[in-house]
């Protein structure tokens, strides 16, 4: 579950960065997100491969263990914005359902 929270944080920070000319990738670094570099590389790779972000390239060493992230300007895509919108909508629905359950016992 925390992987989805990390994905949400990355996309949210990139969405906020749309107002600026340049983005400091340190805002979405492994350290700032509190995760390992390996996990961070894998998540960034998934986001790129699935079309949620662009402007980032992930390359692995021959043994597949050491990843190099090169970024010329990471940006969120339309698909990434849709993910944020859908995620926010699902949270609202879940909170509403929880509220109804709290009001009407036995559901």
N, C-alpha and C positions, 0 to 999 in steps of 0.2 A: 504494500500500500504506500509506503514512503517513497517508492520510485515514482509513483504518479504525483505525489506532492512535489518532488524534485522537478519533474517535467513541467508541472504547473508553474512553479517558481521561475524556471528558465523562460518559459513562454511569456509569462507576465512581465518579467523584466525586459524582455525584447519588445513587447508591446509598448511599454512605457518609453523605450528608447526611440520609438518612431518619431518623437518630437525633436530629436537631436540629430545634428549632422554626423556625429561619430559615436560609436558605442565602445565603452571600455569593457573588454571581455572579462576582466577581473570581477565584474558584477555577477557573472555566472560561472566563476571558477569553482573547482572542486572544494577549495578551502572556504570560499564564501558560502557554499551550500552545505558544508559540513559532511562531505562524502569523500570516499577514496578516489584517487585519480583514475584508477581502472574503471570503477563504476561510472564516473563522470564521462570518460571517453566512450564507453558503451552507450550511455544515454544520449550523448551528443550524436553519435553515429546513427542511432535509431531515429532521432528527430530529423536528421538530414535524409536518411533513406526513405522515410515515410512522408517527406515533403512538408514538415512542419516548420523547418528553418532552412535557410540557405546562406551561402557566404562562408561556409566552414568546410574544411576537408579533413578527413580522418585517414591517416596512413599508419599501417602497422609494420613492425620489423619483420624480418623473414620468419622468425619463430612465432610471430603472432602475439607476443606478449607486450611489447613496448609500443605504445601508440603516440603518434605525433599529431597534434591538432594544429592546423594552420588556418588562420582566420584573416580574411581581407576586409570583411564587414558583415558580421552576423546579423541577419534580419529575420523577423518572423514573416511567414508567408500567409496567404489567405487561408490555407488549410489550418495553419497554427492558430489564427484568429478564430476560426470556426470551432476549433477544439476548446479554446478558452470560453467562448460563448456557450457551447453545449455543456461544458463542465459547470459553469456558473448556473445555468438553467437547472441542471440535475441537482445541484446543491439546494437551490430554492425549493424544488419539488420535494426533496428529502426532508428539508426543514419543515415544510408545510405538512407533510404526512406525519412527521413526528409530533407536530403541534396538535393535529387532529387526534392522534392516538392518545396524547396526554389529556385532551379534553373529554374524549369519549372512552371511558374504561371498557375493557373487554374486547377491543379491536386487536 
